[in-house]
Amino acid sequence: MSVFNQRITRIKGLSEKRRLPRLGKIRLGIKKKSVQSGKEYPAEVPYFVVPDEVKKVYGEKPTELDVMLPLDDIDTIFPVSYKFYGSGKGLKCNGDGEIAYCVDEKTKEMVERKCPCENLDNGKCKQTGNLSVMLQKINVGGVYQINTSSFNSIVDMASGIDFVKALIGRVAMVPLKLRRVATETHHEEKKQTHYTLQLVLDANIDAINQLRSDTIRVLEHTSRIALPEPENINPELEPVDIIVDEEQPKDDVPIDVGNNDTPVEYISEAQVKRLFAIARNSGWSTNDLKEYLKGQYKVEHSKDIKKSDYEEIVKWIEAHNTIKVA
């Protein structure tokens, strides 16, 4: 008769895994709400919007943070993809520029489709990077998440990571500086200044040699660490930070809270005329259209309609044709 007297306390492939918790999020912008119109809109700021525990060390509006990246795999510490949220809270589509996986609205299952699609052209889908960092002056027991949709930030972050790895042999657990840097961009012949992310190694040759000598040990220990999946919540649903008296300035390019440096585009005069023509053909009066736009999109003037909303508005009007066909 066999006796189970062997004590088993570990499962191979599971018991050795370690996962760091997410301690919070650091944002690159704030959300404003106008007293006059009730409109909510995101606005870029030149500093990091940080939790209270970070403010105690770095102040209210830090432009530089001391960080370490917990792992050596760039796809884990800084995954980048095209993301589409729709009007809901959760992520609906995630793509790599060739293939995307989307939620089928009918079956609610994930389906594969070509990427990119029309949602990138109309501004509903955005390139997004999710950076996970440790703040060694705050807490090394977990990571903070930083989201960015800025083309320049994504390129500069990946470049910084690759440079450090080439110089030291790893990027994991290397003390770095994460900075907001004023960057001049141009859109439709207009010069704009945005505040992008840069990852910098601030060390002399002696410190670099010391970091190199510890590479094998660090990589061995960090290989067992896992990170939490990036939190994917529609940035449009971020809570309002401040309420302002003025309307959003016309020359102030709206930037999402992930620091997207792609400006919001509005419909052309030709599209405005087409919209009113479609409304008339569908039995809508001018006042009907204005009331609809004001109620559903908080738009006072048709020229303020976003290009990303245009086709959706046209389809809704055509679907609600009030003219009876004999």
C-alpha positions in Angstrom: 0.0 0.0 0.0 1.4 3.4 -1.0 1.6 6.2 1.5 1.4 9.8 0.4 4.2 11.1 2.6 6.0 13.4 0.1 5.4 17.0 1.0 4.7 19.1 -2.2 4.7 22.9 -1.8 5.5 24.3 -5.2 4.3 24.0 -8.8 6.9 24.2 -11.5 6.3 27.2 -13.8 4.0 28.9 -11.3 5.5 29.1 -7.8 8.6 30.9 -9.0 6.6 33.7 -10.7 6.5 37.1 -9.0 4.2 40.0 -10.0 4.7 43.6 -9.0 1.5 45.6 -8.1 0.4 48.8 -9.9 0.7 51.6 -7.3 -0.9 54.3 -9.4 -1.0 56.3 -12.6 0.9 59.3 -13.7 -0.8 61.5 -16.3 0.5 64.0 -18.9 -2.5 66.3 -19.0 -5.6 67.4 -17.2 -9.3 67.5 -18.0 -11.1 70.8 -18.0 -14.8 71.7 -17.9 -16.3 75.0 -19.1 -18.8 76.7 -16.8 -20.4 78.4 -19.8 -21.1 75.4 -22.1 -20.6 72.4 -19.8 -18.1 71.1 -22.4 -15.3 68.8 -21.1 -12.0 68.8 -22.9 -8.5 67.5 -22.3 -5.5 69.9 -22.0 -1.8 69.2 -22.1 0.3 70.5 -19.3 4.2 70.8 -19.2 4.5 68.7 -16.0 3.7 65.3 -14.7 0.3 65.0 -13.0 1.2 62.8 -10.0 -0.4 61.1 -7.0 -0.2 62.7 -3.6 2.7 60.5 -2.4 4.8 61.7 -5.3 3.9 65.3 -4.7 5.4 65.1 -1.2 8.8 64.4 -2.7 8.8 66.1 -6.1 6.3 69.0 -5.5 3.0 69.8 -7.2 4.2 70.0 -10.8 7.4 68.0 -11.4 9.0 68.1 -14.8 11.5 65.4 -14.0 11.2 62.1 -12.1 13.8 59.5 -11.0 12.8 56.2 -12.4 13.9 52.6 -13.0 12.4 50.1 -15.4 11.7 46.9 -13.6 12.4 44.5 -16.5 14.6 44.3 -19.6 11.9 43.4 -22.1 10.7 46.5 -24.0 7.5 44.8 -25.1 6.6 44.3 -21.4 7.7 47.6 -19.9 6.6 49.8 -22.8 4.0 48.0 -25.1 2.7 50.1 -28.0 -0.3 49.5 -30.1 -3.3 51.1 -31.9 -6.2 51.3 -29.5 -9.9 52.0 -30.1 -12.3 52.5 -27.3 -15.5 53.7 -29.0 -18.0 55.3 -26.6 -17.6 52.8 -23.8 -15.2 52.4 -20.9 -13.2 49.4 -22.1 -10.9 48.7 -25.0 -12.7 47.5 -28.2 -9.9 47.0 -30.6 -6.1 46.5 -30.3 -3.8 46.4 -33.4 -0.2 46.4 -34.5 -0.5 48.1 -37.9 -1.1 44.8 -39.7 -3.6 42.8 -37.6 -6.1 43.9 -35.0 -8.3 42.0 -32.6 -11.7 43.6 -32.1 -14.9 42.9 -30.1 -17.7 41.8 -32.4 -20.7 43.9 -31.3 -23.1 41.1 -32.2 -21.3 38.0 -30.7 -19.2 40.0 -28.1 -16.3 37.8 -29.1 -12.8 38.8 -30.3 -12.4 38.7 -34.1 -9.3 39.3 -36.2 -9.3 42.1 -38.8 -6.9 44.2 -40.9 -5.1 47.1 -39.2 -5.2 50.0 -39.6 -8.7 50.8 -40.5 -10.9 53.9 -41.0 -11.0 54.5 -37.3 -7.3 55.6 -37.4 -8.1 58.1 -40.3 -11.0 59.7 -38.5 -9.2 60.0 -35.2 -11.1 57.5 -33.2 -8.2 55.1 -32.9 -4.8 56.2 -31.6 -1.3 54.9 -31.2 -0.8 54.4 -27.5 2.2 53.4 -25.4 1.9 52.2 -21.8 5.0 52.8 -19.7 5.6 51.0 -16.4 8.2 52.6 -14.1 9.4 52.3 -10.5 9.9 55.5 -8.6 12.9 54.6 -6.4 12.5 57.8 -4.2 8.8 56.9 -3.5 8.3 53.1 -3.5 10.2 50.3 -5.2 7.5 47.7 -4.3 5.5 48.3 -7.4 5.1 50.3 -10.6 3.3 53.4 -11.9 1.7 53.5 -15.3 2.1 56.4 -17.7 0.1 56.4 -21.0 1.1 58.4 -24.1 -0.3 58.8 -27.5 2.4 61.2 -28.7 4.3 60.0 -31.8 7.4 61.9 -30.6 7.2 60.5 -27.0 6.8 56.9 -28.3 9.9 57.2 -30.6 12.0 59.0 -28.0 11.1 56.5 -25.2 12.0 53.5 -27.3 15.2 55.2 -28.4 16.2 55.9 -24.9 15.6 52.3 -23.8 17.6 50.9 -26.7 20.5 53.4 -26.1 20.8 52.4 -22.4 20.7 48.7 -23.3 23.5 49.2 -25.9 25.6 51.1 -23.4 25.2 48.9 -20.3 23.9 45.6 -21.6 20.5 46.0 -19.9 17.9 48.6 -19.0 16.4 46.8 -16.0 17.0 48.4 -12.6 19.2 51.2 -14.1 18.6 54.6 -12.4 17.2 57.0 -15.1 15.7 60.4 -15.4 12.2 60.7 -17.0 11.6 64.3 -18.3 9.0 66.4 -19.9 10.7 68.3 -22.7 9.4 71.2 -24.8 9.2 70.0 -28.4 8.3 72.1 -31.4 5.9 70.5 -33.8 4.2 71.8 -37.0 0.7 71.0 -38.2 -1.0 72.7 -41.2 1.8 75.3 -41.2 1.2 76.2 -37.6 4.0 76.0 -35.0 3.1 74.4 -31.7 4.9 73.4 -28.6 4.2 70.1 -26.9 5.9 68.5 -23.9 7.1 65.0 -24.8 8.7 62.3 -22.8 12.5 61.6 -22.7 14.3 58.9 -20.9 17.9 59.9 -19.9 20.8 58.1 -18.4 22.5 60.6 -16.1 25.7 58.8 -15.1 29.5 59.2 -15.5 31.8 56.5 -16.8 32.5 55.0 -13.3 28.8 54.6 -12.6 28.3 53.0 -16.0 31.1 50.5 -15.5 29.6 49.6 -12.1 26.2 49.0 -13.7 27.7 46.9 -16.4 29.4 44.6 -13.8 26.1 43.8 -12.2 24.2 43.0 -15.4 24.2 39.2 -15.1 22.9 39.2 -11.5 20.2 41.7 -12.3 18.9 40.0 -15.4 18.8 36.7 -13.6 16.6 38.0 -10.8 14.3 40.2 -12.8 13.6 37.4 -15.3 11.2 36.0 -12.7 9.2 39.2 -12.3 5.9 39.9 -14.0 4.1 43.1 -14.4 0.3 43.8 -14.2 -1.4 44.2 -17.5 -1.8 47.8 -18.6 -5.0 49.4 -17.3 -7.0 50.1 -20.5 -9.7 52.7 -19.7 -11.1 55.1 -22.2 -9.3 58.4 -21.6 -12.4 60.3 -22.7 -14.0 59.1 -19.4 -11.3 60.5 -17.1 -12.9 62.7 -14.3 -12.7 66.5 -14.6 -9.7 68.0 -12.9 -10.7 71.7 -12.9 -13.7 73.9 -13.9 -12.9 77.0 -15.9 -14.8 80.1 -16.7 -13.7 80.5 -20.3 -14.4 78.4 -23.3 -11.7 76.4 -24.8 -9.5 78.8 -26.8 -9.9 78.4 -30.5 -6.1 78.5 -31.0 -5.5 76.0 -28.2 -5.0 72.5 -29.8 -6.9 70.0 -27.7 -4.5 67.3 -26.4 -5.7 64.1 -24.8 -4.7 63.2 -21.3 -2.2 60.7 -22.8 -0.3 63.6 -24.4 -1.3 62.9 -28.0 0.4 65.4 -30.2 -2.1 64.8 -33.1 -4.3 67.9 -33.2 -8.1 67.7 -33.3 -9.4 68.4 -36.8 -12.7 70.1 -37.6 -14.9 69.6 -40.7 -14.4 71.8 -43.8 -16.9 74.3 -45.2 -17.8 71.9 -47.9 -18.6 69.2 -45.3 -20.8 71.7 -43.4 -22.8 72.4 -46.6 -23.1 68.7 -47.3 -24.3 68.0 -43.8 -27.1 70.6 -44.1 -28.1 69.3 -47.5 -28.3 65.7 -46.1 -30.5 67.1 -43.3 -32.9 68.8 -45.6 -33.2 65.7 -47.8 -34.0 63.7 -44.7 -36.8 66.1 -43.7 -34.8 68.0 -41.0 -35.1 71.7 -40.6 -32.0 73.8 -39.8 -33.2 74.3 -36.2 -33.7 70.5 -35.9 -30.1 69.9 -36.9 -28.7 72.6 -34.6 -30.7 71.2 -31.6 -29.4 67.7 -32.4 -25.8 68.8 -32.6 -26.1 70.9 -29.4 -27.8 68.1 -27.4 -25.7 65.1 -28.6 -22.3 66.7 -29.3 -22.5 69.9 -27.3 -21.7 71.8 -30.5 -22.9 75.4 -30.8 -21.8 75.9 -34.4 -21.6 73.4 -37.2 -18.0 74.4 -38.0 -16.9 73.1 -34.6 -17.9 69.5 -35.5 -14.9 67.2 -35.2 -13.9 65.2 -38.3 -13.9 62.1 -36.1 -17.7 62.6 -35.4 -18.8 63.7 -38.9 -19.6 60.3 -40.6 -21.4 59.1 -37.4 -23.6 62.2 -37.5 -24.4 61.8 -41.2 -25.3 58.1 -40.7 -27.6 58.9 -37.8 -29.4 61.6 -39.7 -29.9 59.4 -42.8 -31.1 56.6 -40.5 -33.7 58.9 -39.0 -35.2 60.2 -42.3 -38.6 61.9 -41.5 -39.8 62.0 -45.1 -42.3 59.3 -45.8 -41.6 57.5 -49.0 -44.8 56.4 -50.9 
